[in-house]
Amino acid sequence: MALQQMCRTDVAYKNELLFSRGINYDKLPSWQKRGVGMWIEEYGKEEFNPITGETKMTTRKRIHVDYELPLGDEYGSFIRKFT
């Protein structure tokens, strides 16, 4: 019920509602307004084998977290990198 009512209101009303509760939407960090992106990325890491004494580059994976997602057309280009 509440969600349906909020969907019918405009942005100005929603901003006023937040402001009446002490929240200034314009001052929120972008990750709270647009969300967070997370993906697995590969990176190179130098490793040392103590038995052979060799050093070599290997590939590892890690989770990358992005708190500053792009807007508009840039977001579309950003997402297409993963497909």
C-alpha positions in Angstrom: 0.0 0.0 0.0 2.7 2.5 1.0 4.8 1.6 -2.0 1.9 2.1 -4.4 1.3 5.6 -2.9 5.0 6.5 -3.2 5.1 5.4 -6.8 2.3 7.9 -7.6 4.2 10.9 -6.1 6.7 13.1 -7.8 10.4 13.6 -7.0 9.8 16.9 -5.2 7.3 15.3 -2.8 9.7 12.5 -2.0 12.6 15.0 -1.4 10.3 17.0 0.9 9.3 13.9 2.8 13.0 12.9 3.4 13.9 16.5 4.3 11.1 16.6 6.9 12.8 13.7 8.6 16.3 15.4 8.5 17.6 13.8 5.3 18.9 16.0 2.5 18.8 13.8 -0.6 21.3 16.0 -2.5 23.9 15.6 0.2 23.7 11.8 0.3 26.7 9.9 -1.1 26.2 8.6 -4.6 26.3 4.9 -3.5 23.2 5.6 -1.3 21.3 7.1 -4.3 22.4 4.9 -7.2 23.6 1.7 -5.5 26.9 -0.2 -5.5 28.5 -2.2 -8.3 30.3 -5.5 -7.6 32.1 -7.8 -10.0 34.9 -10.2 -10.2 38.1 -8.9 -11.7 41.4 -10.6 -12.6 44.7 -9.1 -11.6 48.4 -10.1 -11.9 50.3 -11.1 -8.9 54.0 -12.0 -8.6 54.6 -15.2 -6.7 57.7 -16.8 -5.3 58.2 -20.6 -5.2 60.5 -21.2 -2.2 61.4 -24.8 -3.4 62.6 -23.8 -6.9 63.5 -20.2 -6.1 61.6 -19.0 -9.1 59.5 -15.9 -9.3 56.6 -15.7 -11.8 53.5 -13.8 -12.6 50.2 -15.5 -12.0 46.6 -14.4 -12.4 44.2 -14.1 -9.5 40.6 -13.1 -9.0 39.1 -10.7 -6.5 35.8 -8.9 -6.0 35.9 -5.3 -7.0 33.5 -2.8 -5.4 32.6 0.4 -7.1 30.8 3.1 -5.1 30.7 5.7 -7.9 28.6 4.2 -10.7 28.2 6.3 -13.9 24.9 7.9 -14.9 22.8 7.9 -18.1 24.5 6.7 -21.4 27.8 6.2 -19.6 26.0 3.6 -17.4 24.9 1.7 -20.5 28.4 1.6 -21.8 29.7 0.5 -18.4 27.3 -2.4 -18.3 28.1 -3.5 -21.8 31.7 -4.2 -20.7 30.4 -7.2 -18.8 28.4 -8.9 -21.5 
